[in-house]
Amino acid sequence: MIALLDPNDRTSFPDARQALREPNGLLAVGGDLSPTRLEHAYRHGIFPWFSADDPILWWSPDPRTVLFPERIRVSRSLRKRLRKDAFLVTLDRDFAGVIHGCSQPREEDGGTWLVPKMIAAYKALHAKGIAHSVEVWAEGRLVGGLYGVAIGGAFFGESMFSRATDASKVALVYLCKTLEDWGFGVIDCQMRTDHLIRMGAMEIPRLEFIALLNRFCEAPSRLGSWDDCAPAKPSSLILTAPDPEGAEAS
């Protein structure tokens, strides 16, 4: 049975183990998208995901897709693109541009789950120094990026977009390098995609994921804007990004 959240209690969620098996991970409905509720949800392995015509739906799928920053895979074709230095990569320089880029309807289904209330909620988290973006630029134009939420030593990836070949992949490689340097332990990718698996993500049981959050979310948080990081050329990522034998992902 799906729990109905009390809009006046922003820190109350059912145990993630109560989530439905079908649809996989549906846990609760209702509540709001306040920064307090969102941060509490992420700490407990729960995230919002709903369409424009739906109420707010909360999910905790099993298994969970994660990426350990030090295990990012860079294919040979992507490595070649990094060497060309066609992009410039930044942090928190244009959060609004990234989230609006992610909200554009995808060609494969023509829809988007980033409805206006979701965009407003993550902009509020960004203003509090909890949500962050990676931007990829080409000739001064935003051509790709990703955004997510950082709590302690855990990063919760939300969405990415690309207007140029491999731009979102470059953003992910840069994010992994940066988070590894800062001591982050895990990136939550939420749901499996072949694209993420090729880049090093893996599925783990939900209970194992919750245990990781209990560990990493207790680390000191890197609050505030990350825009003090110097812009990076993609070629600087090559030496730190492993190229496992046989990795040919495009």
C-alpha positions as CSV (number, residue, x, y, z in Angstrom):
1,M,0.0,0.0,0.0
2,I,1.3,3.4,-0.9
3,A,1.8,5.9,2.0
4,L,0.1,9.3,1.8
5,L,2.5,11.9,3.2
6,D,1.4,14.6,5.7
7,P,2.1,18.0,4.1
8,N,2.8,19.4,7.5
9,D,5.4,16.8,8.5
10,R,8.4,17.3,6.2
11,T,10.7,14.7,7.7
12,S,8.4,11.7,7.8
13,F,8.7,9.0,5.2
14,P,7.9,5.3,5.3
15,D,10.7,2.8,5.4
16,A,12.1,2.3,1.9
17,R,11.7,-1.4,2.3
18,Q,7.9,-0.8,2.0
19,A,8.2,0.3,-1.6
20,L,6.2,-1.6,-4.2
21,R,7.8,-4.1,-6.4
22,E,5.6,-3.1,-9.3
23,P,6.0,-0.3,-10.3
24,N,9.5,-0.9,-8.9
25,G,10.2,1.5,-6.0
26,L,7.0,3.5,-5.7
27,L,6.9,4.3,-2.0
28,A,4.7,7.3,-1.2
29,V,2.5,10.1,-2.7
30,G,1.9,13.7,-1.7
31,G,3.7,16.0,0.6
32,D,5.7,18.9,-0.9
33,L,9.0,19.7,-2.5
34,S,10.5,21.9,0.2
35,P,14.2,21.8,0.7
36,T,13.8,20.2,4.1
37,R,11.7,17.3,2.7
38,L,13.9,16.8,-0.3
39,E,17.1,16.7,1.8
40,H,15.5,14.2,4.2
41,A,14.3,12.1,1.3
42,Y,17.7,11.9,-0.3
43,R,19.4,10.9,3.0
44,H,17.1,7.9,3.1
45,G,17.4,6.8,-0.5
46,I,14.1,8.3,-1.7
47,F,13.6,10.7,-4.6
48,P,10.7,12.4,-6.3
49,W,9.7,11.5,-9.9
50,F,6.3,12.3,-11.5
51,S,4.8,13.7,-14.6
52,A,2.8,16.9,-15.1
53,D,-0.6,15.3,-14.5
54,D,0.5,13.2,-11.5
55,P,0.6,14.1,-7.8
56,I,4.1,14.1,-6.2
57,L,5.4,10.5,-6.3
58,W,8.3,9.3,-4.2
59,W,10.5,6.3,-5.2
60,S,13.2,4.0,-3.8
61,P,13.8,1.3,-6.4
62,D,15.5,-2.1,-5.8
63,P,18.1,-2.6,-7.1
64,R,19.7,0.8,-7.1
65,T,22.1,2.0,-9.8
66,V,25.2,3.7,-8.4
67,L,28.6,4.9,-9.7
68,F,31.7,5.0,-7.5
69,P,33.6,8.1,-8.7
70,E,37.0,6.3,-9.0
71,R,35.4,3.6,-11.2
72,I,34.3,5.9,-14.1
73,R,35.1,4.3,-17.4
74,V,36.2,6.3,-20.4
75,S,36.0,4.6,-23.7
76,R,38.7,5.0,-26.3
77,S,36.3,7.1,-28.5
78,L,35.5,9.4,-25.6
79,R,39.2,9.6,-24.7
80,K,39.9,10.8,-28.2
81,R,37.3,13.5,-27.9
82,L,38.7,14.6,-24.6
83,R,42.1,15.2,-26.2
84,K,40.6,17.5,-28.7
85,D,39.7,20.1,-26.0
86,A,36.6,21.2,-27.9
87,F,34.8,22.0,-24.6
88,L,35.3,24.0,-21.4
89,V,33.8,22.5,-18.2
90,T,32.6,24.5,-15.2
91,L,30.8,24.0,-11.9
92,D,27.8,26.0,-10.7
93,R,28.2,28.7,-13.4
94,D,24.7,28.3,-14.9
95,F,22.5,26.0,-12.8
96,A,19.4,27.5,-14.4
97,G,20.6,26.8,-17.9
98,V,21.5,23.2,-17.1
99,I,18.2,22.3,-15.4
100,H,16.2,24.0,-18.2
101,G,18.3,22.1,-20.7
102,C,17.5,18.8,-18.9
103,S,13.8,19.7,-18.9
104,Q,13.5,19.8,-22.7
105,P,11.4,16.9,-24.1
106,R,13.5,13.9,-25.2
107,E,13.2,12.7,-28.7
108,E,12.5,9.1,-27.7
109,D,9.3,9.9,-25.8
110,G,8.5,13.5,-26.4
111,G,7.9,14.1,-22.6
112,T,9.6,15.5,-19.6
113,W,9.4,14.8,-15.8
114,L,11.0,18.1,-15.0
115,V,7.8,20.0,-14.5
116,P,7.9,23.7,-13.3
117,K,7.4,22.8,-9.6
118,M,10.4,20.4,-9.8
119,I,12.5,23.0,-11.5
120,A,11.6,25.6,-8.8
121,A,12.4,23.0,-6.0
122,Y,15.9,22.3,-7.3
123,K,16.6,26.0,-7.9
124,A,15.7,26.5,-4.2
125,L,18.1,23.7,-3.2
126,H,20.8,25.3,-5.4
127,A,20.3,28.6,-3.6
128,K,20.9,26.8,-0.3
129,G,24.2,25.4,-1.7
130,I,22.9,21.8,-1.8
131,A,22.1,21.3,-5.5
132,H,24.9,21.7,-8.0
133,S,25.5,21.7,-11.8
134,V,28.2,20.8,-14.2
135,E,28.3,22.8,-17.4
136,V,29.9,22.0,-20.7
137,W,30.6,24.9,-23.0
138,A,31.6,25.2,-26.7
139,E,32.5,28.6,-28.0
140,G,30.7,30.2,-25.2
141,R,27.5,28.3,-25.7
142,L,26.1,25.8,-23.1
143,V,26.0,22.5,-25.0
144,G,25.6,20.0,-22.2
145,G,25.7,19.3,-18.5
146,L,24.1,17.6,-15.5
147,Y,22.8,18.5,-12.0
148,G,22.3,16.8,-8.7
149,V,22.2,17.0,-5.0
150,A,25.2,16.7,-2.7
151,I,24.8,15.6,1.0
152,G,28.0,14.8,2.9
153,G,30.1,12.5,0.7
154,A,27.2,11.3,-1.5
155,F,26.1,12.9,-4.7
156,F,22.6,12.2,-6.1
157,G,22.5,12.6,-9.8
158,E,19.2,13.9,-11.2
159,S,19.5,14.5,-14.9
160,M,21.8,15.4,-17.8
161,F,21.5,16.7,-21.3
162,S,23.6,17.1,-24.4
163,R,23.4,19.4,-27.4
164,A,26.8,18.3,-28.8
165,T,28.2,14.8,-29.2
166,D,29.5,13.4,-25.9
167,A,28.9,16.6,-23.9
168,S,27.0,14.9,-21.1
169,K,29.6,12.2,-20.9
170,V,32.3,14.8,-20.5
171,A,30.2,16.4,-17.7
172,L,30.0,13.0,-15.9
173,V,33.7,12.3,-16.2
174,Y,34.5,15.8,-14.8
175,L,32.1,15.3,-12.0
176,C,33.6,11.9,-11.1
177,K,37.2,13.3,-11.1
178,T,36.1,16.3,-8.9
179,L,34.1,14.2,-6.4
180,E,37.0,11.7,-6.1
181,D,39.4,14.5,-5.4
182,W,37.0,15.8,-2.7
183,G,36.6,12.4,-1.0
184,F,33.0,11.7,-2.1
185,G,32.2,8.0,-1.9
186,V,29.2,7.3,-4.2
187,I,27.0,8.8,-6.9
188,D,23.4,7.7,-6.9
189,C,22.2,7.2,-10.5
190,Q,18.7,6.0,-9.4
191,M,17.7,3.9,-12.4
192,R,19.7,1.6,-14.7
193,T,20.5,2.8,-18.2
194,D,22.8,1.0,-20.6
195,H,24.6,4.3,-21.1
196,L,25.5,4.5,-17.3
197,I,26.4,0.9,-17.1
198,R,28.9,1.4,-20.0
199,M,30.5,4.2,-18.1
200,G,31.0,2.2,-14.9
201,A,27.8,2.3,-13.0
202,M,26.5,-0.9,-11.4
203,E,23.3,-2.1,-9.7
204,I,23.4,-2.9,-6.0
205,P,20.6,-4.1,-3.6
206,R,18.6,-1.2,-2.0
207,L,19.7,-2.3,1.5
208,E,23.3,-2.0,0.5
209,F,22.7,1.4,-1.0
210,I,21.0,2.6,2.2
211,A,24.0,1.4,4.2
212,L,26.3,3.5,1.9
213,L,24.1,6.5,2.5
214,N,24.2,6.0,6.3
215,R,28.0,6.1,6.0
216,F,28.6,8.8,3.4
217,C,25.9,11.3,4.2
218,E,27.3,11.7,7.7
219,A,30.5,13.2,6.2
220,P,30.9,17.0,6.3
221,S,28.9,18.6,3.5
222,R,30.6,20.9,1.0
223,L,27.9,23.5,1.2
224,G,27.7,26.7,-0.9
225,S,28.5,27.3,-4.6
226,W,31.2,25.2,-6.3
227,D,31.9,27.9,-8.8
228,D,35.2,28.7,-7.3
229,C,36.6,25.7,-9.1
230,A,38.7,26.8,-12.1
231,P,37.2,25.9,-15.6
232,A,38.8,22.7,-16.9
233,K,39.8,21.6,-20.4
234,P,38.7,18.0,-21.1
235,S,42.2,16.9,-21.8
236,S,43.0,17.4,-18.1
237,L,40.7,14.5,-17.3
238,I,42.5,11.8,-19.4
239,L,45.2,10.9,-16.9
240,T,42.8,10.4,-14.1
241,A,40.1,8.5,-16.0
242,P,40.8,4.7,-16.3
243,D,40.3,3.0,-19.6
244,P,39.6,-0.6,-18.6
245,E,40.7,-3.3,-21.0
246,G,38.1,-3.9,-23.6
247,A,36.1,-0.8,-22.8
248,E,34.8,0.3,-26.2
249,A,31.7,2.2,-25.2
250,S,30.9,5.1,-27.5
